[in-house]
């Protein structure tokens, strides 16, 4: 009986020693898992930043080309109308100077304008990183025949937060720093981002 009790006590001591070894290991593995999770989230923010930068660059190039095409078309149309107006004045002998007649006919084309180049990063209700889109504000305004401010107001009315691309890049970097420090976890909802936007962009 005494021998059996001794064996039980020995097994108990051995189990206790194993527990003492395993507890720190469990803590280490938990810390390592948390570190890996934070780094994965930080990498997802970096990937989002690269995606946003590429999309903004593509839209800006397209806007530059569209602006050039628009201005060229307005110039050519204006010159054609200027020529037609001048020739008509010469032929009609109505007393109006040909250059004045041509300028009057071409005035609207020479003065024609349209919005170009405005780009925003829109964060929807799903937040960062899953509900982030680049919005070609000027292009949408041209398509709708309205102002860029009207497009922005519609998006904001649907719960989107709009950022200048440079501002959003700065905010992404700050979010990544907070994630790596363990003071923030993804996703960051748009409502949460809105509440903290002033603090996040204080240095801008």
C-alpha positions in Angstrom: 0.0 0.0 0.0 2.8 2.4 0.9 4.6 1.6 -2.3 1.4 2.3 -4.3 1.0 5.6 -2.6 4.6 6.5 -3.3 4.1 5.8 -7.0 0.9 7.9 -7.0 2.7 10.8 -5.4 5.6 10.4 -7.8 3.2 10.5 -10.8 1.5 13.5 -9.2 4.8 15.3 -8.9 5.7 14.4 -12.5 2.4 15.7 -13.8 2.8 18.9 -11.8 6.2 19.4 -13.2 4.9 18.9 -16.7 2.1 21.4 -16.1 4.7 23.9 -14.8 6.6 23.4 -18.1 3.5 23.6 -20.3 1.9 26.7 -18.8 4.7 29.0 -20.0 4.7 27.3 -23.3 0.9 27.9 -23.7 1.5 31.5 -22.9 4.3 31.7 -25.4 2.2 30.2 -28.1 -0.7 32.5 -27.4 1.6 35.5 -27.6 3.2 34.2 -30.8 -0.3 33.6 -32.3 -1.3 37.2 -31.4 1.9 38.6 -32.9 1.3 36.7 -36.1 -2.3 37.9 -36.2 -1.2 41.5 -35.8 1.4 41.1 -38.5 -1.1 39.6 -40.9 -3.5 42.5 -40.3 -0.7 45.0 -40.8 0.2 43.3 -44.1 -3.4 43.5 -45.2 -3.3 47.2 -44.6 -0.1 47.5 -46.6 -1.7 45.5 -49.5 -4.7 47.8 -49.3 -2.4 50.9 -49.5 -0.7 49.6 -52.6 -4.1 48.8 -54.2 -5.5 52.2 -53.5 -2.3 53.9 -54.8 -2.5 52.0 -58.0 -6.2 52.7 -58.6 -5.7 56.4 -57.8 -2.8 56.6 -60.2 -4.8 54.9 -63.0 -7.8 57.2 -62.5 -5.6 60.3 -62.5 -4.0 59.2 -65.8 -7.4 58.6 -67.3 -8.6 62.0 -66.0 -5.6 63.8 -67.6 -6.3 62.1 -70.9 -10.0 62.9 -70.6 -9.3 66.6 -69.8 -7.0 66.9 -72.8 -9.5 65.3 -75.1 -12.3 67.6 -73.8 -10.3 70.7 -74.2 -9.1 69.7 -77.7 -12.7 69.0 -78.8 -13.9 72.3 -77.4 -11.1 74.2 -79.2 -11.7 72.5 -82.5 -15.4 72.9 -82.3 -15.0 76.6 -81.3 -12.6 77.2 -84.2 -15.0 75.6 -86.7 -17.9 77.8 -85.4 -15.6 80.8 -85.4 -14.8 80.3 -89.1 -18.4 79.6 -90.0 -19.6 82.7 -88.2 -17.0 84.9 -89.8 -17.8 83.6 -93.3 -21.5 84.1 -92.8 -20.9 87.7 -91.7 -18.8 88.3 -94.7 -21.4 86.8 -97.1 -24.4 88.5 -95.5 -23.0 92.0 -95.3 -25.2 92.6 -92.3 -22.9 95.2 -90.8 -21.5 92.9 -88.1 -17.7 92.5 -88.2 -16.8 89.0 -89.3 -14.5 88.5 -86.3 -17.2 89.6 -83.9 -19.7 87.3 -85.5 -17.3 84.4 -85.4 -16.4 85.0 -81.7 -20.1 85.2 -80.8 -20.9 81.9 -82.4 -17.9 80.2 -80.9 -18.1 81.8 -77.4 -19.9 78.9 -75.7 -17.5 76.3 -77.0 -14.4 78.3 -75.9 -16.0 78.8 -72.5 -17.1 75.2 -72.0 -15.8 73.6 -68.9 -16.2 70.3 -67.0 -14.9 68.8 -63.8 -11.7 66.7 -64.0 -9.2 65.2 -61.7 -10.9 64.9 -58.3 -10.4 61.5 -56.7 -11.5 60.4 -53.3 -11.1 57.2 -51.2 -14.5 56.1 -49.9 -14.8 54.0 -46.7 -18.2 52.3 -46.5 -20.1 50.9 -43.5 -18.0 47.7 -43.6 -14.9 49.8 -42.8 -11.2 49.1 -43.3 -9.9 47.0 -45.0 -12.9 45.3 -46.7 -15.2 48.2 -47.7 -12.7 50.7 -49.2 -13.1 52.0 -52.7 -11.5 54.7 -54.9 -14.1 57.1 -56.4 -13.5 59.1 -59.5 -15.5 62.0 -58.2 -15.0 64.2 -61.3 -15.9 61.4 -63.8 -19.1 60.6 -61.9 -20.0 64.3 -61.8 -19.5 64.5 -65.6 -21.6 61.4 -66.2 -24.4 62.8 -64.0 -24.1 66.3 -65.4 -23.7 67.7 -61.9 -21.1 69.0 -59.5 -18.5 67.0 -57.7 -19.9 68.3 -54.4 -23.3 66.7 -55.3 -21.6 63.3 -55.9 -19.8 63.6 -52.6 -23.0 64.5 -50.7 -24.7 61.4 -52.2 -22.0 59.1 -51.1 -21.9 60.6 -47.6 -25.6 60.3 -47.4 -25.2 56.6 -48.0 -22.8 56.3 -45.1 -19.5 56.7 -46.8 -16.5 58.6 -45.4 -14.5 60.4 -48.1 -10.8 61.1 -47.8 -8.2 62.7 -50.0 -5.8 59.9 -51.2 -2.9 61.5 -49.3 -4.9 61.8 -46.1 -6.1 58.1 -46.4 -2.5 56.9 -46.9 -1.5 58.7 -43.7 -4.4 57.2 -41.8 -3.6 53.7 -43.1 0.0 54.1 -41.8 -1.3 55.1 -38.4 -3.7 52.3 -38.3 -0.9 49.8 -39.2 1.2 51.2 -36.3 -1.7 50.8 -33.9 -2.3 47.2 -35.1 1.3 46.2 -34.7 1.3 47.7 -31.2 -1.8 45.7 -30.3 -3.9 48.8 -29.5 -6.2 48.2 -32.5 -7.7 45.2 -34.3 -9.3 45.0 -37.7 -11.8 45.6 -39.1 -12.1 49.4 -38.3 -15.7 50.3 -39.0 -16.5 53.5 -40.8 -18.4 54.7 -37.7 -15.4 54.0 -35.6 -13.1 55.6 -38.2 -15.3 58.7 -38.2 -15.2 59.0 -34.5 -11.4 58.8 -34.5 -10.7 60.6 -37.7 -9.7 63.9 -36.1 -7.2 62.1 -33.8 -5.9 60.0 -36.7 -5.3 62.9 -39.0 -4.3 65.5 -36.4 -0.8 65.9 -37.9 -2.1 66.5 -41.5 
